[in-house]
Amino acid sequence: MKKIIKALDVFFNNRTVKYLVVYSIVDGTDDEN
């Protein structure tokens, strides 16, 4: 279980992943218009 948490921690600390997540959230909220 700790290995999974460690992997997720590295995954979410990745700058590219953060931008993709933020972009997808912004893109999703903007979908209404």
C-alpha distances in whole Angstrom, upper triangle without the diagonal:
4,5,5,6,9,10,11,12,15,15,17,18,20,24,25,22,23,27,26,24,27,29,28,28,31,33,31,33,36,36,38,41
4,5,5,6,9,10,10,12,14,15,16,18,22,23,21,22,25,25,23,26,29,28,28,31,33,32,33,36,37,39,42
4,5,5,6,9,10,11,12,14,15,17,20,21,19,21,24,23,22,25,28,27,27,31,32,31,33,36,36,39,41
4,5,5,6,8,10,10,12,14,15,19,20,17,18,22,21,19,23,25,24,24,28,28,28,30,32,33,35,38
4,5,5,6,9,10,10,12,14,18,19,16,17,21,20,18,21,24,23,23,26,28,27,29,31,32,34,37
4,5,5,6,9,10,11,13,16,18,15,16,20,20,19,21,24,24,24,27,28,28,30,33,33,36,38
4,5,5,6,9,10,11,15,15,13,15,18,18,17,20,22,21,22,25,26,26,28,31,31,34,36
4,5,5,6,8,10,13,14,11,12,16,15,14,17,19,18,19,22,23,23,25,27,28,31,33
4,5,5,6,9,12,14,11,12,15,16,14,17,20,19,20,22,24,24,26,28,29,32,34
4,6,5,6,10,12,10,11,15,15,15,17,19,20,20,23,24,25,27,29,30,33,35
4,6,5,9,9,7,9,12,12,11,14,16,16,17,20,21,21,24,26,26,29,31
4,5,8,9,6,7,10,11,9,12,14,14,15,17,19,19,21,23,24,27,29
4,6,9,8,7,11,12,12,13,16,17,17,19,21,22,23,25,27,29,31
4,6,5,6,9,10,11,13,14,16,17,19,20,21,23,24,26,29,30
4,5,5,6,9,10,11,12,14,15,16,18,20,21,22,24,27,28
4,5,5,6,9,10,10,12,14,15,16,18,20,21,22,25,27
4,5,5,6,9,10,10,12,14,15,16,18,20,21,24,26
4,5,5,6,8,10,11,12,14,15,17,18,20,23,24
4,5,5,6,8,10,10,12,14,15,16,18,21,22
4,6,5,6,9,10,10,12,14,15,16,19,21
4,5,5,6,9,10,10,12,14,15,18,20
4,6,5,6,8,10,11,12,14,17,18
4,5,5,6,8,10,10,12,15,16
4,6,5,6,9,10,10,14,15
4,5,5,6,9,10,12,14
4,5,5,6,9,11,12
4,6,5,6,10,11
4,5,5,8,10
4,5,7,9
4,5,6
4,6
4
